[in-house]
Amino acid sequence: MKGRQVIEGVVRFVGKNPGPTAAIVGGVHGDEATGIQVVRALTHEFNQGEYRLARGVLYLVLGNLAAIAKNEASIEKHHRGSTPGADLNRCFTDGVLYRQEGNTYEHRRARELAKALVDVDIGIDIHATSKPSEPFVFCQRMPTSGDERIMRWFGATRVLTDPQWIFAGKRVALDEYFARHGGVGLCYETGEAKDTSRTSQVHNEMLNVLIDLQLIGSGRGIRRYKPFTVRSKGTFALETAVMCPGLGYRWRTGQAERNFQSITGGLFHPDAPTSVSDGRYVIVFPKPESRWDPGQPVGYAAAKKG
């Protein structure tokens, strides 16, 4: 079964029978190698006939092609966007998609992807974090039963929600675009960006999702996982952004070294006031100090729910 390239970086496979339309995406950020490797491997395997789509439609997607190419050509492997500060995963807003706001590569690419993927029912966007992390699922709202059916195959023990849109603000990410248009949209944070040790497992997790949706059959070479118990996944909600207090500050030694680390004592050195130092919160998406900008978020505080 050969896939058809819809646009550059997006390959579409169609089954013989009707069924749901799914998308697996990697490389929305060019330095997040696990998702890129998974999408490339699946595309090759489907094109070579190792797996065949029994029903429905499957899109295999490489997101930010310019950033992927730049990252792979560079000795310094940290190109998230086509230019410093550019972020494709903040460009799926109504303004960008429907009112043609913005003309950067990321804006144009978001419009291309949105048009190509508008019929997706189930979208999985594979990401990675800038600091060490256990895998987790990021879901804008509280997970629905449809979300839970998909995420039970992920080797993640935590779900992070953002019901107040603290992380996204007015910017819509690709997973939320999927959720708005199809029902299920999940961001799967697979670990630290430079760590590709889970690529094989994530690849098999994606195959297990496709088996569960009956898009493909269980074949040789697929390690069939027992579904993870959804109720065992700890659910956290973002409550506030942690802002950079100014030039000359840095994380206090031992703080913000990894995602979901408890916040205890002051976060910054030299000391700066913060409202999230009482031990009730964990830090998520902590940025390396090289990416700090005064007055901008350098991480986020989340609290466990239930």
Summary of the structure (lengths in Angstrom):
residues: 306
radius of gyration: 19.2
end to end distance: 46.2
largest distance: 62.6
contacts: 1031
relative contact order: 0.14
helix: 26%
strand: 28%
